Structure formats: C-alpha cells, structure tokens
Amino acid sequence: MDFAELHKFYHFNIPLSGSLCSRNRGNEITATPERAVLYGPTGDVRLTHWSAGSRILCVKIRREALEAELERLLQRPIRSPIELAPSMDLVHGYGRVLRDLARLLAGQAGREESLTRQEIIGAPLWHSMLSHLLAAADHDYRDELLTPGPPCRPRTVERVIDAMRASPETPFSVAELAETAGVGIRTLQTAFKAHVGMPPMAYLRNLRLERAHADLLSSDPSSTTVSDVAHRWGFAHLGRFAAAYGDKYGVLPSDTLRTAR
C-alpha cells in the first residue's frame, strides 16, 4: 500500500500483535509490539508487508498540535516540521507509557459514554500523550526537552507574553509592551533575550505566524487568499510574510492553503 505525503499529520503505528514492515524517506522499519514506526508530514510511505493476523494501532496527530505542544514545553519557537526518528522503543521509559496511553485512548474512543469526551479527563490525557511522544521519540529538540529548564520567567516577561497571546493581532509597539510590563524598553528587551531567547517583537511575529498557519490550514482556498490571512495577522508586506513563513514551516503559505480542508 502506497501513501502520498501525510502533510497535516505526524503518524505512528503500534503493532498489538504481529509485525508491520514499511518504508519512508529511505528508512525501512519493521514495527513490532516492542517497537513502533513513526512517519512525519513529509515523504511518501509504503507499507510493504504485515504478518497474517496482525493488529495495528494507528495514531495520527495533527501537525500543528504536536508542534504547538513542543513550543509550549520549550517555551520558544521551533522550526517545522519536527524531524522524528523512524522508530521508537515501546518497552522502556517514556515509550512504554506512550504505548499504554495510546491503548487507553483507543479503547475509550469507540465507547458511547467515553470518559475522554469529558474535557477534565480527555484534555490532560491528550496532552500527556503528545508530551510522551516528544519525550520517547528521538528528534533535534529531545535533549533540550529532557534537560531541566531554567528558572521561571520574571512576571514582567510573563505579563507581556500574556498580552501578546491574548491579542496577537494588536499592532503593539515595543514602547507599549514595555508600558504593559511596567519597565523601560531596554529592560524589557534584555529580559526577553535572557528568558525567551529573542526580542519581544520577534516573539510577537512568531506568534502571528502560528495563528496565520492555523488559519491557512483551516480555510477554504476557494474563498480565502493568502493576503487575507496575512493582513488579518498584521503582515502588510506579502513578500516578507512568505519568506518568514517559509523559514518557519518549510513551505510557502500558498502551498499550505492549497492543501487545506
């Protein structure tokens, strides 16, 4: 069975019994109950063989959901897509917990009175599965993710981040953000560089790119244009918007809109 690029998804297969052989991006992997196979949103997938009587648990995660979870955990932007290793251990540590969570959620999904439909139960389980996948699978950010983080950000920085996240379309200036924090412009910039790793306006631009990306993925290309989305999120210059979007997501915004549902 051949599949084109998954585009909008990260995908992993866990054989509950038997085995599954597949090829993706030059990697040939045999998945077993002890080792899952992972596919990212790029590269065609070919399932070459699966054993008779095998049962496979397939999990698809929206691309923006996993990437947003990693950015939330690292508290900084990342480059998309996440380059996951082609396979993952399911016997030890985080992989074993991920396998159990996936089976729990799959078992609940088909029930009419599923507990996971209750927000107070389902949302924490879902976020736990995302974070365990990021901890179990090898990728460029894994060491940073598993290394103890720095001390909490000062309240001045958190106050500005809260304001930007609440209203990223607002045409903030550095002076206005500094006033929100209750400090001077230079103090705010120094605090952001130390605790966020970038200036406040760069953080705001990245946040707007995230919102634009989500809009492009969910918009109808027959009634929405790239310029509509760019202008909605404060990008007046389409060329600069396309360049910044390409740096972050590896594709043009028009490509994302063309493949959107």
C-alpha positions as CSV (number, residue, x, y, z in Angstrom):
1,M,0.0,0.0,0.0
2,D,1.4,3.4,-1.0
3,F,0.5,6.7,0.6
4,A,1.4,10.2,-0.5
5,E,2.9,12.7,2.0
6,L,0.9,12.9,5.1
7,H,1.2,16.8,5.1
8,K,-1.0,17.6,8.0
9,F,-0.1,14.8,10.3
10,Y,2.5,13.0,12.4
11,H,1.7,9.3,12.5
12,F,2.9,6.3,14.4
13,N,1.9,2.6,14.2
14,I,2.0,0.2,17.1
15,P,1.5,-3.5,16.3
16,L,-0.6,-5.0,19.1
17,S,0.3,-8.4,17.6
18,G,2.3,-9.5,14.6
19,S,4.5,-7.1,12.7
20,L,4.4,-4.3,10.0
21,C,7.2,-3.5,7.5
22,S,7.2,-0.1,5.9
23,R,9.5,2.4,4.0
24,N,9.6,6.2,4.4
25,R,12.3,8.7,3.4
26,G,14.8,5.9,2.7
27,N,14.2,4.1,6.1
28,E,13.0,0.5,6.1
29,I,11.5,-0.3,9.5
30,T,9.8,-3.4,10.9
31,A,7.4,-2.4,13.6
32,T,6.6,-4.9,16.4
33,P,4.8,-4.8,19.7
34,E,8.1,-3.7,21.2
35,R,9.0,-1.0,18.6
36,A,6.7,1.5,16.9
37,V,7.3,3.1,13.4
38,L,6.9,6.8,13.0
39,Y,6.2,9.0,10.0
40,G,6.5,12.7,9.7
41,P,4.5,15.0,7.5
42,T,7.0,14.7,4.6
43,G,7.9,11.8,2.4
44,D,5.8,9.1,0.8
45,V,5.0,6.0,2.9
46,R,4.9,2.4,1.5
47,L,3.6,-0.4,3.7
48,T,5.4,-3.4,2.2
49,H,4.3,-6.3,4.4
50,W,2.4,-7.2,7.5
51,S,2.1,-10.6,9.1
52,A,-1.1,-12.6,9.0
53,G,-3.4,-11.9,11.9
54,S,-1.6,-8.8,12.9
55,R,-3.5,-6.0,14.7
56,I,-2.1,-2.4,14.3
57,L,-3.0,0.6,16.4
58,C,-2.5,3.6,14.2
59,V,-2.3,7.1,15.7
60,K,-2.5,10.3,13.7
61,I,-1.7,13.6,15.3
62,R,-2.3,16.9,13.6
63,R,0.9,18.6,12.7
64,E,0.1,21.9,14.3
65,A,-1.0,20.2,17.6
66,L,2.3,18.4,18.1
67,E,4.4,21.4,17.1
68,A,2.4,23.7,19.4
69,E,2.9,21.2,22.3
70,L,6.7,21.2,21.7
71,E,6.8,25.0,21.6
72,R,4.7,25.1,24.8
73,L,7.1,22.7,26.6
74,L,10.2,24.5,25.4
75,Q,8.6,28.0,25.8
76,R,10.1,29.1,22.5
77,P,9.5,28.8,18.7
78,I,10.7,25.7,16.8
79,R,11.4,25.0,13.1
80,S,8.7,23.0,11.4
81,P,8.4,20.1,10.8
82,I,9.9,18.1,13.8
83,E,12.2,15.5,12.3
84,L,11.2,12.4,14.3
85,A,13.4,9.3,14.2
86,P,11.8,6.5,12.1
87,S,11.2,4.2,15.1
88,M,10.7,4.2,18.8
89,D,11.1,1.9,21.7
90,L,7.9,0.8,23.4
91,V,9.3,-1.3,26.2
92,H,11.1,1.2,28.4
93,G,10.6,4.6,29.9
94,Y,8.5,7.2,28.0
95,G,7.8,4.8,25.1
96,R,6.1,2.3,27.4
97,V,3.9,5.0,29.0
98,L,3.1,6.3,25.5
99,R,2.0,2.8,24.4
100,D,-0.3,2.4,27.4
101,L,-1.8,5.9,26.9
102,A,-2.5,5.2,23.2
103,R,-4.2,1.9,24.0
104,L,-6.2,3.6,26.7
105,L,-7.4,6.3,24.4
106,A,-8.1,3.9,21.6
107,G,-10.1,1.7,23.9
108,Q,-12.2,4.7,25.0
109,A,-12.7,6.2,21.6
110,G,-15.4,3.7,20.4
111,R,-17.4,3.9,23.6
112,E,-20.7,5.8,23.6
113,E,-20.0,7.0,27.2
114,S,-16.3,7.6,26.7
115,L,-14.6,9.3,29.6
116,T,-12.2,11.0,27.2
117,R,-15.2,13.1,26.0
118,Q,-15.2,14.9,29.3
119,E,-12.8,17.8,29.0
120,I,-11.5,17.5,32.5
121,I,-10.3,13.9,31.7
122,G,-9.7,13.9,27.9
123,A,-7.6,17.0,27.6
124,P,-5.0,16.1,30.2
125,L,-4.7,12.6,28.6
126,W,-4.3,14.0,25.2
127,H,-1.6,16.5,26.2
128,S,0.1,13.7,28.1
129,M,0.3,11.5,25.0
130,L,1.8,14.4,23.0
131,S,4.4,15.1,25.6
132,H,5.3,11.4,26.0
133,L,5.7,11.1,22.2
134,L,8.1,14.0,22.2
135,A,10.0,12.5,25.1
136,A,10.1,9.0,23.7
137,A,10.9,9.6,20.1
138,D,14.4,10.9,19.1
139,H,14.5,14.3,17.4
140,D,16.6,17.5,17.4
141,Y,14.8,19.0,20.4
142,R,14.7,16.0,22.6
143,D,17.9,16.7,24.7
144,E,16.7,20.2,25.3
145,L,13.3,19.0,26.2
146,L,14.6,16.5,28.8
147,T,17.1,18.8,30.3
148,P,15.9,20.6,33.4
149,G,14.7,24.1,32.4
150,P,15.9,27.5,33.6
151,P,14.2,29.3,36.5
152,C,10.7,30.7,35.9
153,R,10.4,33.8,33.8
154,P,10.0,37.1,35.7
155,R,6.5,38.4,36.0
156,T,7.3,41.4,33.7
157,V,8.0,39.0,30.8
158,E,5.0,36.8,31.6
159,R,2.8,39.9,31.6
160,V,3.9,40.9,28.1
161,I,3.6,37.3,26.8
162,D,0.1,37.1,28.2
163,A,-0.9,40.3,26.5
164,M,0.5,39.2,23.1
165,R,-1.1,35.8,23.3
166,A,-4.5,37.3,24.2
167,S,-4.5,39.7,21.2
168,P,-1.7,38.9,18.7
169,E,-3.5,41.0,16.0
170,T,-3.0,44.2,18.0
171,P,-0.3,46.5,16.5
172,F,1.8,46.6,19.6
173,S,5.0,48.7,19.7
174,V,8.0,48.0,21.9
175,A,7.1,51.1,23.9
176,E,3.6,49.8,24.5
177,L,4.8,46.4,25.5
178,A,7.3,48.0,27.9
179,E,4.5,50.0,29.4
180,T,2.5,46.8,29.9
181,A,5.4,45.3,31.7
182,G,5.9,48.4,33.8
183,V,9.6,48.7,32.8
184,G,11.8,50.6,30.3
185,I,12.2,49.4,26.7
186,R,15.9,48.4,27.2
187,T,15.0,46.4,30.4
188,L,12.2,44.6,28.6
189,Q,14.4,43.7,25.6
190,T,17.2,42.4,28.0
191,A,14.7,40.3,30.0
192,F,13.2,38.8,26.8
193,K,16.7,38.0,25.4
194,A,17.6,36.3,28.7
195,H,14.4,34.4,29.4
196,V,12.8,33.8,26.0
197,G,15.8,33.9,23.7
198,M,14.6,36.6,21.4
199,P,13.4,40.2,21.4
200,P,9.7,40.8,22.2
201,M,8.8,41.9,18.6
202,A,10.4,38.7,17.2
203,Y,8.2,36.7,19.7
204,L,5.1,38.6,18.5
205,R,5.9,37.9,14.9
206,N,6.4,34.2,15.5
207,L,3.1,34.1,17.4
208,R,1.3,35.8,14.5
209,L,2.9,33.3,12.1
210,E,1.5,30.5,14.2
211,R,-2.0,32.0,14.0
212,A,-1.7,32.6,10.3
213,H,-0.6,29.0,9.8
214,A,-3.6,27.7,11.7
215,D,-5.9,29.9,9.6
216,L,-4.3,28.7,6.4
217,L,-4.8,25.1,7.4
218,S,-8.4,25.5,8.2
219,S,-9.5,27.9,5.4
220,D,-11.4,27.2,2.2
221,P,-8.9,28.1,-0.6
222,S,-11.9,28.9,-2.9
223,S,-13.0,31.8,-0.7
224,T,-9.8,32.8,1.2
225,T,-6.5,34.2,-0.1
226,V,-3.0,34.3,1.4
227,S,-3.2,38.1,1.6
228,D,-6.5,37.9,3.5
229,V,-4.8,35.8,6.2
230,A,-1.5,37.8,6.2
231,H,-3.3,41.1,6.6
232,R,-5.6,39.6,9.4
233,W,-2.5,38.9,11.4
234,G,-0.6,42.2,10.8
235,F,1.6,41.3,7.9
236,A,1.4,44.1,5.4
237,H,4.2,43.1,3.1
238,L,3.3,39.7,1.4
239,G,6.9,39.0,0.3
240,R,8.2,39.3,3.8
241,F,5.4,37.3,5.2
242,A,6.0,34.5,2.7
243,A,9.8,34.5,3.5
244,A,9.2,34.4,7.3
245,Y,6.5,31.7,6.8
246,G,8.9,29.6,4.6
247,D,11.7,29.9,7.2
248,K,9.4,28.5,9.9
249,Y,7.3,25.9,8.1
250,G,9.5,25.0,5.2
251,V,6.7,25.7,2.6
252,L,5.1,28.7,1.0
253,P,1.8,29.9,2.6
254,S,0.1,29.4,-0.7
255,D,1.1,25.7,-0.5
256,T,-0.5,25.3,2.9
257,L,-3.7,27.0,1.7
258,R,-3.8,24.8,-1.4
259,T,-3.8,21.6,0.7
260,A,-6.2,22.9,3.4
261,R,-9.6,21.4,4.1
